Structures are given as structure tokens and as C-alpha cells.
Amino acid sequence: MNSIACQIRLHRITQIARAQTLLLFGWLLVATSINTQAAESGFVQDRFAIGFWVGPQTTENLEARYREIADANFNLVIGTTGMTPSKQLRLCDKLALRAIVQAPPSAELPDGPACWGYLLRDEPSVSDFEALARRTEEIRQQRPGRFGYINLFPNYASAAQLGTDSYEDYVSRFVEEVKPEVLSMDHYPLMRPDKDTRDRYCANLDTLRRQALKAGIPFWNFFYSMPFGDRLDPTEAQIRWQIFTSIAYGAKGVLYFCYWTPGKGNQGAGEFPKGGAIITAEGLKTRHYDEARRINAELKNLGPTLMKLTSTKAVRAKTDNHVNELLTGTGVRSLARVGGDPDSEFIVGSFKHADGRRAVALVNDSYSYTAWPTVKFDVAANDVVEIDKSTGKEHPVIDDSPELPGLQLSFGPGDGRLFLLPAR
């Protein structure tokens, strides 16, 4: 009798356990469904963003003007000029461009396959965050999958501009209060013979890198490609340095300032008396057009791999003849100068690939001279592959000076290269 009672009790316990398991499984399915729906309703960046500030400032030959944008290997247009947002979206879709259109103040938000989102605000203060949070949430509800785009101040903005004494607090509060889908800022480092503020540019990128990782969102940044104020007209090497440094810090988009030169009758024209953007105020191509076309072609090829990477570390390190402790955890053990070459400095970005492998971005910190270091990774050289900037394909790393001992890699001024390493 006791044995039968025990069996009945055990059977009932088993039934209860099964019911609890089924209930838990059901809740997990519901939670997974909710999370999936939330992911589907939010903005998902499907390509490395290559965009700019100030689109074509004309109402004439707009299809030809937008074709020039596509031909220069840009893939993102920010803002709307010369046409309605709806027409702009149709034109961008035709040319395989994506757009962040100017958000209308009250009318229904335009939409289409080319639409990524809506331009809301440039360089807000902390006091603007509450209203921006409401507006971005309205956009999420009205247009699932789109987002309200807001670009932040750089870390050299004043406390009065930021609305807080700390830049870290400014960015952190923006992420927490506005809950953006993309973190973005502009920073234009001085690169002059008499003044160099690139350290601060790297610090700004690192702030966005950390805050974006914490929030699980991508970050983009504007850099400058034209002269203004005390910023000299940048060389191609200086443009490359700004872009590839952003990549080393984990950026998922780079934005040129400016594409079209603000001219007479345009907002802010008084700041740009030299002109000299990618396109002049009169609509003519400058030397920066071909520079952008070359660099952007490389970014398009690197893009599919870059979108699969999650930043783990970013440092600046000089060549040294022994293992550099700064490089610990980057996948690189040492960077050594070759023969009579001078010491050089690199920005080293390390990443985890979606497939489990590791990645390393190496950027020549000098925009004036080439660098040709001996690079020692933490794995054998024959286990390292490089992403070819001309094709986007992986190939075994090539020793640029096979007659010298070790692995030599060459870098043009301000240039960068991307490598993949096996998982640990």
C-alpha cells in the first residue's frame, strides 16, 4: 500500500513538473516572440554607412546630381534639399542609395524602401533631450524600422553648449534619456603644422565606442573634408587618417563634412569663404571628389566584414623592439621599426567577428609619411588573413618585404588595413 501511494505521489509530482516546464517554455516562446518583434520593429543597419552633410544645393538636374553621389561610392544621403522628401526617397531607391530625410514638423512622415530615418536635430543640448526622446518614440510608433537621427556635439564643445560639465555625462545621458538607434557626433581635429588635436579626436571616438557598446547600437561620426575656420584644406592622407581611425575605434559609419559647398544664400555660408568641399557651390567637382570615390570604394569592400565586427579594444602604440604591453589583448604582440626607419605610431583596433574569429585594424598614425613595420601577431603569420580593400575578399597576409626576417606590412600615410585571426 505504501509503495502504491509513493508511485501515485511520484506520478503527480512528475505531472506538475511537466506542466511547469511547459508553462516556462511557453513564456520563453512569448518572450522570444516579443524580443523578435521588438528587433524587427527597430532600425537595423544593413550596411556600413558612407554619407555626408549638405546635399546638392540645387533644384536642377537632380537625378544627375544624385547619380554623381552614387558614382562616388556614397550610400547614404542626409537631409533633403531641392525636392520633396517623397521624391528624394524614390530617387535614392532608384540609385541604390539610402536616405535620412528632413523630418516634416507636423505632416505624415514620408516612407519608402530607401528610407532609413528622419533628420531631427544637430548638436542638441541636454535641455533638448526630453523633447527629442518624445519625438524619437513617436517615430518608432509611426514608422517601425525607421529612426530619428540626431547628431551630437564633439568633446571640444563648451559646457554651455553641452548643458553639462562633462562630455561623458552628455553622451551617457543622451543614450539613457533619448534611447537612440544610432549614436552620432561630429569632430574636426586640427591637423596643422602648429597644432595637432588628433588625441582629442581619438578620445571622442573612444567615448562613443564605449557608450555604443553599452547600449548595443552602432555609432557614426562626421569628419571634415573641406577647409573652414582654422581647419586647413585636408589632404587625401588626412581624410584617410580620419576615416580609418574611426574604423579602428569601431565606427559603423563615416560622414563627410561637407559634400556640397555651402554658398551664397545657404545657411552658414559665411563660415566657408574658401569653398573647397567635394562639390563647389557652383556645382563643380573638386579634387576631393576623386579622393572620396577612391576611399569610399575601399569602404564599400570592407563594409560587409566591418558590419560583423564588435570592438573589444582600441589603442595608439609606437613601434618598439619588444612586446608592447599596450597591445595586450589586441591580437598584436609587437610593432617594430625596420632597419634605419624612424619610429612610427599606429592606431590598433581589435574586434570579435560574428563567426568567432578575431579582427585587427592597423592604421598608420602619420598622415605625412609611410610606415613599414615588422608586425608580430599573437598567432603565426600563415594563420592571418587580410580583407582586400579592392575586392572585399579574404586572402593570406602577404609579407611586403620577404627578404627581411619576420612579417613586414606597408602603410601609406594615414592608411589602414584589416586582418582576421583565428579565435583564441
C-alpha positions as a Markdown table, in Angstrom:
| # | Residue | x | y | z |
|---|---|---|---|---|
| 1 | Met | 0.0 | 0.0 | 0.0 |
| 2 | Asn | 2.8 | 2.4 | 0.9 |
| 3 | Ser | 4.6 | 1.5 | -2.4 |
| 4 | Ile | 1.4 | 2.3 | -4.4 |
| 5 | Ala | 1.0 | 5.6 | -2.6 |
| 6 | Cys | 4.6 | 6.5 | -3.4 |
| 7 | Gln | 4.1 | 5.7 | -7.0 |
| 8 | Ile | 0.9 | 7.8 | -7.2 |
| 9 | Arg | 2.7 | 10.7 | -5.5 |
| 10 | Leu | 5.7 | 10.4 | -7.8 |
| 11 | His | 3.4 | 10.4 | -10.8 |
| 12 | Arg | 1.7 | 13.6 | -9.6 |
| 13 | Ile | 5.0 | 15.3 | -9.0 |
| 14 | Thr | 6.1 | 14.3 | -12.5 |
| 15 | Gln | 2.9 | 15.7 | -14.0 |
| 16 | Ile | 3.3 | 19.0 | -12.0 |
| 17 | Ala | 7.0 | 19.3 | -13.1 |
| 18 | Arg | 6.0 | 18.7 | -16.8 |
| 19 | Ala | 3.2 | 21.3 | -16.5 |
| 20 | Gln | 5.7 | 23.8 | -15.0 |
| 21 | Thr | 8.2 | 23.1 | -17.7 |
| 22 | Leu | 5.6 | 23.5 | -20.4 |
| 23 | Leu | 4.5 | 26.8 | -18.8 |
| 24 | Leu | 8.1 | 28.0 | -18.6 |
| 25 | Phe | 8.7 | 27.0 | -22.2 |
| 26 | Gly | 5.5 | 28.8 | -23.2 |
| 27 | Trp | 6.7 | 32.0 | -21.5 |
| 28 | Leu | 10.1 | 31.7 | -23.2 |
| 29 | Leu | 8.4 | 31.4 | -26.6 |
| 30 | Val | 6.3 | 34.5 | -25.8 |
| 31 | Ala | 9.4 | 36.4 | -24.6 |
| 32 | Thr | 11.3 | 35.3 | -27.7 |
| 33 | Ser | 8.5 | 36.4 | -29.9 |
| 34 | Ile | 8.3 | 39.8 | -28.1 |
| 35 | Asn | 12.1 | 40.3 | -28.4 |
| 36 | Thr | 11.9 | 39.2 | -32.1 |
| 37 | Gln | 9.1 | 41.7 | -32.8 |
| 38 | Ala | 11.0 | 44.4 | -30.9 |
| 39 | Ala | 14.1 | 43.7 | -33.0 |
| 40 | Glu | 12.0 | 43.7 | -36.2 |
| 41 | Ser | 10.3 | 47.0 | -35.3 |
| 42 | Gly | 13.6 | 48.7 | -34.6 |
| 43 | Phe | 16.1 | 50.1 | -37.1 |
| 44 | Val | 18.6 | 47.6 | -38.3 |
| 45 | Gln | 21.7 | 48.9 | -40.1 |
| 46 | Asp | 22.3 | 46.6 | -43.0 |
| 47 | Arg | 25.5 | 48.2 | -44.5 |
| 48 | Phe | 28.4 | 50.4 | -43.5 |
| 49 | Ala | 27.2 | 53.9 | -43.8 |
| 50 | Ile | 29.1 | 56.3 | -46.1 |
| 51 | Gly | 27.4 | 59.7 | -46.0 |
| 52 | Phe | 27.8 | 63.4 | -45.8 |
| 53 | Trp | 26.4 | 66.8 | -44.6 |
| 54 | Val | 25.0 | 69.3 | -47.2 |
| 55 | Gly | 23.5 | 67.5 | -50.2 |
| 56 | Pro | 23.1 | 69.1 | -53.6 |
| 57 | Gln | 22.0 | 72.7 | -53.2 |
| 58 | Thr | 20.1 | 73.0 | -56.4 |
| 59 | Thr | 16.8 | 72.1 | -58.0 |
| 60 | Glu | 18.2 | 71.4 | -61.4 |
| 61 | Asn | 19.3 | 68.0 | -62.9 |
| 62 | Leu | 18.7 | 66.3 | -59.6 |
| 63 | Glu | 18.9 | 62.8 | -60.9 |
| 64 | Ala | 22.3 | 63.5 | -62.5 |
| 65 | Arg | 23.4 | 65.1 | -59.2 |
| 66 | Tyr | 22.3 | 62.1 | -57.2 |
| 67 | Arg | 24.0 | 59.8 | -59.7 |
| 68 | Glu | 27.2 | 61.7 | -59.0 |
| 69 | Ile | 26.8 | 60.8 | -55.3 |
| 70 | Ala | 26.3 | 57.1 | -56.1 |
| 71 | Asp | 29.3 | 57.2 | -58.6 |
| 72 | Ala | 31.5 | 58.5 | -55.8 |
| 73 | Asn | 30.5 | 55.3 | -53.8 |
| 74 | Phe | 28.4 | 57.1 | -51.2 |
| 75 | Asn | 25.5 | 55.1 | -50.0 |
| 76 | Leu | 23.7 | 57.5 | -47.6 |
| 77 | Val | 22.2 | 61.0 | -48.1 |
| 78 | Ile | 21.3 | 63.0 | -45.0 |
| 79 | Gly | 18.8 | 65.8 | -45.2 |
| 80 | Thr | 16.6 | 67.0 | -48.1 |
| 81 | Thr | 17.2 | 69.8 | -50.5 |
| 82 | Gly | 15.8 | 70.7 | -53.9 |
| 83 | Met | 12.9 | 68.3 | -53.8 |
| 84 | Thr | 10.2 | 66.8 | -51.6 |
| 85 | Pro | 11.3 | 64.0 | -49.2 |
| 86 | Ser | 9.0 | 61.6 | -51.1 |
| 87 | Lys | 10.7 | 62.4 | -54.4 |
| 88 | Gln | 14.1 | 62.1 | -52.8 |
| 89 | Leu | 13.3 | 58.6 | -51.5 |
| 90 | Arg | 12.1 | 57.4 | -54.9 |
| 91 | Leu | 15.3 | 58.8 | -56.5 |
| 92 | Cys | 17.5 | 57.2 | -53.8 |
| 93 | Asp | 15.8 | 53.9 | -54.2 |
| 94 | Lys | 16.4 | 54.0 | -58.0 |
| 95 | Leu | 20.2 | 54.6 | -57.4 |
| 96 | Ala | 20.5 | 52.1 | -54.5 |
| 97 | Leu | 21.1 | 54.9 | -52.0 |
| 98 | Arg | 19.7 | 55.2 | -48.5 |
| 99 | Ala | 18.4 | 58.4 | -47.1 |
| 100 | Ile | 17.7 | 60.1 | -43.8 |
| 101 | Val | 15.2 | 62.7 | -44.9 |
| 102 | Gln | 14.3 | 66.0 | -43.3 |
| 103 | Ala | 11.5 | 65.3 | -40.8 |
| 104 | Pro | 8.4 | 67.4 | -41.5 |
| 105 | Pro | 7.3 | 69.3 | -38.4 |
| 106 | Ser | 3.7 | 68.0 | -38.5 |
| 107 | Ala | 2.8 | 66.2 | -41.7 |
| 108 | Glu | 2.8 | 62.5 | -42.1 |
| 109 | Leu | 6.3 | 61.0 | -42.2 |
| 110 | Pro | 7.4 | 60.0 | -45.8 |
| 111 | Asp | 8.5 | 56.4 | -46.2 |
| 112 | Gly | 9.8 | 54.0 | -48.8 |
| 113 | Pro | 12.4 | 51.3 | -49.3 |
| 114 | Ala | 15.3 | 53.8 | -49.3 |
| 115 | Cys | 14.3 | 55.4 | -46.0 |
| 116 | Trp | 16.5 | 54.8 | -43.0 |
| 117 | Gly | 15.0 | 57.6 | -40.9 |
| 118 | Tyr | 14.4 | 61.3 | -40.3 |
| 119 | Leu | 16.8 | 64.1 | -39.5 |
| 120 | Leu | 15.6 | 65.7 | -36.3 |
| 121 | Arg | 18.4 | 67.8 | -34.7 |
| 122 | Asp | 22.1 | 68.7 | -35.0 |
| 123 | Glu | 24.1 | 69.3 | -31.8 |
| 124 | Pro | 21.4 | 69.4 | -29.1 |
| 125 | Ser | 22.0 | 70.4 | -25.5 |
| 126 | Val | 21.0 | 68.3 | -22.5 |
| 127 | Ser | 17.9 | 70.5 | -22.1 |
| 128 | Asp | 16.7 | 69.3 | -25.5 |
| 129 | Phe | 16.8 | 65.6 | -24.7 |
| 130 | Glu | 13.3 | 65.3 | -23.2 |
| 131 | Ala | 11.6 | 66.7 | -26.3 |
| 132 | Leu | 13.8 | 64.6 | -28.6 |
| 133 | Ala | 13.0 | 61.5 | -26.6 |
| 134 | Arg | 9.3 | 62.1 | -27.2 |
| 135 | Arg | 9.8 | 62.7 | -30.9 |
| 136 | Thr | 12.0 | 59.7 | -31.5 |
| 137 | Glu | 9.4 | 57.5 | -29.7 |
| 138 | Glu | 6.7 | 58.9 | -31.9 |
| 139 | Ile | 8.8 | 57.9 | -35.0 |
| 140 | Arg | 9.2 | 54.4 | -33.7 |
| 141 | Gln | 5.5 | 54.1 | -33.3 |
| 142 | Gln | 4.6 | 55.7 | -36.6 |
| 143 | Arg | 7.3 | 54.2 | -38.7 |
| 144 | Pro | 8.6 | 50.9 | -37.3 |
| 145 | Gly | 12.1 | 50.2 | -38.6 |
| 146 | Arg | 12.9 | 53.8 | -39.1 |
| 147 | Phe | 14.6 | 56.1 | -36.6 |
| 148 | Gly | 15.0 | 59.8 | -35.6 |
| 149 | Tyr | 18.6 | 60.9 | -36.4 |
| 150 | Ile | 20.3 | 63.2 | -34.0 |
| 151 | Asn | 23.9 | 64.3 | -34.2 |
| 152 | Leu | 25.8 | 65.3 | -31.1 |
| 153 | Phe | 28.4 | 67.9 | -30.2 |
| 154 | Pro | 32.1 | 66.9 | -30.1 |
| 155 | Asn | 34.1 | 66.8 | -26.9 |
| 156 | Tyr | 35.6 | 70.3 | -27.5 |
| 157 | Ala | 32.1 | 71.9 | -27.2 |
| 158 | Ser | 31.7 | 74.2 | -24.2 |
| 159 | Ala | 29.8 | 73.3 | -21.0 |
| 160 | Ala | 27.2 | 75.9 | -22.0 |
| 161 | Gln | 26.7 | 74.2 | -25.4 |
| 162 | Leu | 26.5 | 70.7 | -23.8 |
| 163 | Gly | 24.4 | 71.7 | -20.8 |
| 164 | Thr | 26.7 | 69.7 | -18.5 |
| 165 | Asp | 30.2 | 70.0 | -17.3 |
| 166 | Ser | 31.2 | 66.5 | -18.5 |
| 167 | Tyr | 31.2 | 65.3 | -22.1 |
| 168 | Glu | 31.0 | 61.7 | -20.9 |
| 169 | Asp | 27.9 | 62.7 | -18.9 |
| 170 | Tyr | 26.5 | 64.4 | -22.0 |
| 171 | Val | 26.7 | 61.3 | -24.2 |
| 172 | Ser | 25.7 | 59.0 | -21.4 |
| 173 | Arg | 22.5 | 61.0 | -20.6 |
| 174 | Phe | 21.7 | 61.2 | -24.3 |
| 175 | Val | 21.8 | 57.4 | -24.6 |
| 176 | Glu | 19.8 | 56.8 | -21.5 |
| 177 | Glu | 17.2 | 59.5 | -22.0 |
| 178 | Val | 16.7 | 59.6 | -25.8 |
| 179 | Lys | 17.4 | 55.9 | -26.4 |
| 180 | Pro | 18.8 | 56.4 | -30.0 |
| 181 | Glu | 19.1 | 53.7 | -32.6 |
| 182 | Val | 22.4 | 55.2 | -33.8 |
| 183 | Leu | 24.9 | 57.3 | -31.8 |
| 184 | Ser | 26.5 | 60.0 | -33.9 |
| 185 | Met | 28.7 | 63.1 | -33.4 |
| 186 | Asp | 30.9 | 65.5 | -35.4 |
| 187 | His | 34.6 | 66.2 | -34.6 |
| 188 | Tyr | 37.0 | 68.0 | -36.8 |
| 189 | Pro | 40.6 | 67.7 | -35.4 |
| 190 | Leu | 43.2 | 70.3 | -36.1 |
| 191 | Met | 45.9 | 68.9 | -38.3 |
| 192 | Arg | 48.2 | 71.9 | -38.7 |
| 193 | Pro | 52.0 | 72.3 | -38.5 |
| 194 | Asp | 51.5 | 74.5 | -35.5 |
| 195 | Lys | 48.7 | 72.5 | -33.8 |
| 196 | Asp | 47.6 | 68.9 | -33.7 |
| 197 | Thr | 44.5 | 67.8 | -31.7 |
| 198 | Arg | 44.1 | 64.3 | -33.0 |
| 199 | Asp | 44.5 | 62.9 | -29.5 |
| 200 | Arg | 41.2 | 64.5 | -28.7 |
| 201 | Tyr | 39.6 | 63.1 | -31.8 |
| 202 | Cys | 40.6 | 59.6 | -30.6 |
| 203 | Ala | 39.3 | 60.3 | -27.1 |
| 204 | Asn | 36.0 | 61.4 | -28.6 |
| 205 | Leu | 35.8 | 58.2 | -30.7 |
| 206 | Asp | 36.5 | 56.1 | -27.6 |
| 207 | Thr | 33.7 | 57.8 | -25.7 |
| 208 | Leu | 31.2 | 56.9 | -28.5 |
| 209 | Arg | 32.8 | 53.4 | -28.8 |
| 210 | Arg | 32.1 | 52.6 | -25.1 |
| 211 | Gln | 28.7 | 54.2 | -25.0 |
| 212 | Ala | 27.5 | 52.5 | -28.2 |
| 213 | Leu | 28.8 | 49.1 | -26.9 |
| 214 | Lys | 27.0 | 49.6 | -23.6 |
| 215 | Ala | 23.7 | 50.4 | -25.5 |
| 216 | Gly | 24.1 | 47.8 | -28.2 |
| 217 | Ile | 23.8 | 50.3 | -31.0 |
| 218 | Pro | 26.1 | 51.4 | -33.9 |
| 219 | Phe | 28.0 | 54.7 | -33.9 |
| 220 | Trp | 28.9 | 57.0 | -36.8 |
| 221 | Asn | 30.9 | 60.2 | -36.9 |
| 222 | Phe | 31.4 | 63.3 | -39.1 |
| 223 | Phe | 35.0 | 64.3 | -40.1 |
| 224 | Tyr | 36.0 | 67.2 | -42.2 |
| 225 | Ser | 36.9 | 67.2 | -45.9 |
| 226 | Met | 37.0 | 70.9 | -46.7 |
| 227 | Pro | 38.7 | 74.0 | -45.2 |
| 228 | Phe | 36.9 | 76.2 | -42.7 |
| 229 | Gly | 37.9 | 78.4 | -39.8 |
| 230 | Asp | 41.4 | 77.3 | -38.6 |
| 231 | Arg | 41.0 | 73.9 | -40.3 |
| 232 | Leu | 43.2 | 73.6 | -43.4 |
| 233 | Asp | 42.0 | 72.0 | -46.6 |
| 234 | Pro | 42.8 | 68.3 | -45.8 |
| 235 | Thr | 45.0 | 66.1 | -48.0 |
| 236 | Glu | 43.8 | 62.7 | -49.1 |
| 237 | Ala | 46.1 | 61.2 | -46.4 |
| 238 | Gln | 44.4 | 63.3 | -43.7 |
| 239 | Ile | 41.0 | 62.3 | -44.9 |
| 240 | Arg | 42.1 | 58.6 | -44.8 |
| 241 | Trp | 43.5 | 59.1 | -41.3 |
| 242 | Gln | 40.2 | 60.4 | -40.0 |
| 243 | Ile | 38.2 | 57.6 | -41.7 |
| 244 | Phe | 40.4 | 54.6 | -40.8 |
| 245 | Thr | 40.9 | 55.8 | -37.3 |
| 246 | Ser | 37.1 | 55.9 | -36.9 |
| 247 | Ile | 37.0 | 52.3 | -38.2 |
| 248 | Ala | 39.8 | 51.2 | -35.7 |
| 249 | Tyr | 37.6 | 52.6 | -32.9 |
| 250 | Gly | 34.6 | 50.6 | -34.2 |
| 251 | Ala | 32.5 | 53.1 | -36.2 |
| 252 | Lys | 29.8 | 51.6 | -38.4 |
| 253 | Gly | 29.6 | 54.8 | -40.5 |
| 254 | Val | 31.6 | 57.8 | -41.6 |
| 255 | Leu | 30.2 | 61.1 | -42.7 |
| 256 | Tyr | 32.0 | 63.8 | -44.8 |
| 257 | Phe | 31.7 | 67.4 | -43.9 |
| 258 | Cys | 30.8 | 68.7 | -46.5 |
| 259 | Tyr | 29.7 | 67.2 | -49.8 |
| 260 | Trp | 28.3 | 70.4 | -51.5 |
| 261 | Thr | 30.0 | 73.7 | -50.5 |
| 262 | Pro | 27.6 | 76.0 | -48.7 |
| 263 | Gly | 27.4 | 79.0 | -50.9 |
| 264 | Lys | 25.6 | 82.3 | -51.1 |
| 265 | Gly | 22.1 | 82.1 | -49.8 |
| 266 | Asn | 22.8 | 78.9 | -47.9 |
| 267 | Gln | 22.9 | 78.6 | -44.2 |
| 268 | Gly | 26.3 | 79.1 | -42.7 |
| 269 | Ala | 27.9 | 80.3 | -46.0 |
| 270 | Gly | 29.9 | 83.0 | -44.0 |
| 271 | Glu | 31.9 | 80.2 | -42.4 |
| 272 | Phe | 33.3 | 78.8 | -45.7 |
| 273 | Pro | 34.7 | 81.7 | -47.8 |
| 274 | Lys | 37.4 | 79.4 | -49.3 |
| 275 | Gly | 34.8 | 76.8 | -50.6 |
| 276 | Gly | 36.5 | 73.6 | -51.4 |
| 277 | Ala | 34.1 | 70.8 | -50.4 |
| 278 | Ile | 33.7 | 67.7 | -52.6 |
| 279 | Ile | 31.4 | 69.8 | -54.9 |
| 280 | Thr | 31.8 | 73.6 | -55.2 |
| 281 | Ala | 28.9 | 76.0 | -54.5 |
| 282 | Glu | 28.6 | 76.3 | -58.3 |
| 283 | Gly | 28.2 | 72.5 | -58.7 |
| 284 | Leu | 31.8 | 71.6 | -60.0 |
| 285 | Lys | 33.8 | 68.7 | -58.7 |
| 286 | Thr | 36.9 | 69.4 | -56.7 |
| 287 | Arg | 39.9 | 67.1 | -56.2 |
| 288 | His | 38.1 | 65.8 | -53.2 |
| 289 | Tyr | 35.5 | 64.1 | -55.4 |
| 290 | Asp | 38.0 | 61.6 | -56.8 |
| 291 | Glu | 39.6 | 61.2 | -53.4 |
| 292 | Ala | 36.2 | 60.3 | -51.9 |
| 293 | Arg | 35.4 | 58.0 | -54.7 |
| 294 | Arg | 38.7 | 56.0 | -54.2 |
| 295 | Ile | 38.4 | 55.8 | -50.4 |
| 296 | Asn | 34.6 | 55.1 | -50.5 |
| 297 | Ala | 35.2 | 52.2 | -52.9 |
| 298 | Glu | 37.5 | 50.6 | -50.3 |
| 299 | Leu | 35.0 | 51.2 | -47.6 |
| 300 | Lys | 32.3 | 49.5 | -49.6 |
| 301 | Asn | 34.5 | 46.5 | -50.0 |
| 302 | Leu | 35.5 | 46.4 | -46.3 |
| 303 | Gly | 31.9 | 47.1 | -45.2 |
| 304 | Pro | 30.4 | 43.6 | -45.1 |
| 305 | Thr | 33.2 | 42.5 | -42.8 |
| 306 | Leu | 33.1 | 45.7 | -40.7 |
| 307 | Met | 29.4 | 45.2 | -40.0 |
| 308 | Lys | 30.2 | 41.7 | -38.5 |
| 309 | Leu | 32.7 | 43.1 | -36.0 |
| 310 | Thr | 32.3 | 44.1 | -32.4 |
| 311 | Ser | 35.0 | 46.4 | -30.9 |
| 312 | Thr | 37.0 | 45.0 | -28.0 |
| 313 | Lys | 39.8 | 47.5 | -27.6 |
| 314 | Ala | 41.4 | 50.5 | -29.3 |
| 315 | Val | 44.9 | 51.9 | -28.5 |
| 316 | Arg | 47.7 | 54.0 | -30.0 |
| 317 | Ala | 51.0 | 52.3 | -29.9 |
| 318 | Lys | 54.5 | 53.2 | -31.1 |
| 319 | Thr | 56.9 | 50.8 | -32.8 |
| 320 | Asp | 59.1 | 49.0 | -30.2 |
| 321 | Asn | 61.6 | 46.2 | -30.4 |
| 322 | His | 60.0 | 44.1 | -27.7 |
| 323 | Val | 56.5 | 43.1 | -26.7 |
| 324 | Asn | 54.4 | 46.2 | -26.1 |
| 325 | Glu | 52.1 | 45.9 | -23.0 |
| 326 | Leu | 49.7 | 48.4 | -24.6 |
| 327 | Leu | 48.9 | 45.8 | -27.2 |
| 328 | Thr | 47.8 | 43.1 | -24.8 |
| 329 | Gly | 44.5 | 41.7 | -25.9 |
| 330 | Thr | 44.6 | 43.3 | -29.4 |
| 331 | Gly | 45.9 | 40.3 | -31.3 |
| 332 | Val | 49.2 | 42.1 | -32.0 |
| 333 | Arg | 52.2 | 41.3 | -29.8 |
| 334 | Ser | 54.6 | 43.9 | -31.2 |
| 335 | Leu | 55.2 | 46.5 | -33.8 |
| 336 | Ala | 59.0 | 47.0 | -34.6 |
| 337 | Arg | 60.7 | 49.5 | -36.9 |
| 338 | Val | 62.7 | 48.1 | -39.7 |
| 339 | Gly | 66.4 | 49.0 | -40.2 |
| 340 | Gly | 67.1 | 52.7 | -40.2 |
| 341 | Asp | 63.4 | 53.6 | -40.4 |
| 342 | Pro | 62.2 | 56.2 | -37.8 |
| 343 | Asp | 59.8 | 55.1 | -35.0 |
| 344 | Ser | 56.2 | 55.2 | -36.1 |
| 345 | Glu | 52.9 | 55.2 | -34.3 |
| 346 | Phe | 49.7 | 53.2 | -35.1 |
| 347 | Ile | 46.1 | 53.1 | -34.0 |
| 348 | Val | 45.3 | 49.5 | -33.3 |
| 349 | Gly | 41.7 | 48.4 | -33.1 |
| 350 | Ser | 40.7 | 44.9 | -32.0 |
| 351 | Phe | 37.4 | 43.2 | -32.6 |
| 352 | Lys | 35.4 | 40.0 | -32.3 |
| 353 | His | 34.0 | 38.7 | -35.6 |
| 354 | Ala | 30.4 | 37.3 | -35.6 |
| 355 | Asp | 31.8 | 33.9 | -36.6 |
| 356 | Gly | 34.1 | 33.8 | -33.5 |
| 357 | Arg | 37.3 | 34.8 | -35.2 |
| 358 | Arg | 39.2 | 38.0 | -34.1 |
| 359 | Ala | 40.0 | 41.0 | -36.2 |
| 360 | Val | 42.7 | 43.7 | -36.1 |
| 361 | Ala | 42.6 | 47.1 | -37.8 |
| 362 | Leu | 46.0 | 48.8 | -38.1 |
| 363 | Val | 46.2 | 52.5 | -39.0 |
| 364 | Asn | 49.3 | 54.5 | -39.8 |
| 365 | Asp | 49.1 | 57.4 | -37.4 |
| 366 | Ser | 51.2 | 59.6 | -39.6 |
| 367 | Tyr | 49.5 | 61.4 | -42.5 |
| 368 | Ser | 52.8 | 62.7 | -43.8 |
| 369 | Tyr | 55.0 | 59.5 | -44.1 |
| 370 | Thr | 54.7 | 55.9 | -45.0 |
| 371 | Ala | 55.2 | 53.2 | -42.3 |
| 372 | Trp | 56.8 | 49.8 | -42.8 |
| 373 | Pro | 56.9 | 47.9 | -39.5 |
| 374 | Thr | 57.6 | 44.4 | -38.6 |
| 375 | Val | 54.3 | 43.1 | -37.2 |
| 376 | Lys | 54.1 | 40.2 | -34.8 |
| 377 | Phe | 50.6 | 38.9 | -34.3 |
| 378 | Asp | 49.7 | 36.5 | -31.4 |
| 379 | Val | 49.4 | 33.7 | -34.0 |
| 380 | Ala | 51.7 | 32.5 | -36.8 |
| 381 | Ala | 51.7 | 34.7 | -39.9 |
| 382 | Asn | 50.3 | 31.9 | -42.0 |
| 383 | Asp | 47.2 | 31.8 | -39.8 |
| 384 | Val | 46.4 | 35.5 | -40.6 |
| 385 | Val | 44.2 | 36.7 | -43.5 |
| 386 | Glu | 43.6 | 40.2 | -44.8 |
| 387 | Ile | 40.5 | 41.7 | -46.2 |
| 388 | Asp | 41.4 | 43.0 | -49.6 |
| 389 | Lys | 40.3 | 46.6 | -50.0 |
| 390 | Ser | 40.0 | 46.3 | -53.7 |
| 391 | Thr | 37.7 | 43.2 | -53.6 |
| 392 | Gly | 36.5 | 42.7 | -50.1 |
| 393 | Lys | 37.7 | 39.1 | -50.2 |
| 394 | Glu | 39.9 | 37.3 | -47.7 |
| 395 | His | 43.4 | 36.3 | -48.7 |
| 396 | Pro | 46.5 | 35.1 | -46.8 |
| 397 | Val | 48.5 | 38.0 | -45.4 |
| 398 | Ile | 51.4 | 38.9 | -47.7 |
| 399 | Asp | 54.9 | 39.8 | -46.5 |
| 400 | Asp | 55.7 | 43.2 | -48.2 |
| 401 | Ser | 59.5 | 42.6 | -47.6 |
| 402 | Pro | 60.0 | 38.8 | -47.8 |
| 403 | Glu | 63.8 | 39.2 | -47.7 |
| 404 | Leu | 63.7 | 40.6 | -44.2 |
| 405 | Pro | 63.1 | 38.5 | -41.2 |
| 406 | Gly | 59.6 | 38.5 | -39.8 |
| 407 | Leu | 56.4 | 39.9 | -41.4 |
| 408 | Gln | 56.7 | 43.4 | -42.9 |
| 409 | Leu | 53.5 | 45.3 | -43.7 |
| 410 | Ser | 53.5 | 48.6 | -45.5 |
| 411 | Phe | 51.1 | 51.5 | -44.9 |
| 412 | Gly | 50.6 | 54.7 | -46.9 |
| 413 | Pro | 50.2 | 58.0 | -45.0 |
| 414 | Gly | 47.1 | 57.8 | -42.8 |
| 415 | Asp | 46.1 | 54.5 | -44.3 |
| 416 | Gly | 44.7 | 51.4 | -42.6 |
| 417 | Arg | 44.4 | 47.6 | -43.2 |
| 418 | Leu | 42.1 | 45.0 | -41.7 |
| 419 | Phe | 43.2 | 41.5 | -40.7 |
| 420 | Leu | 41.4 | 38.4 | -39.4 |
| 421 | Leu | 42.9 | 36.0 | -36.8 |
| 422 | Pro | 41.6 | 32.6 | -35.6 |
| 423 | Ala | 39.6 | 32.5 | -32.4 |
| 424 | Arg | 41.5 | 32.1 | -29.2 |
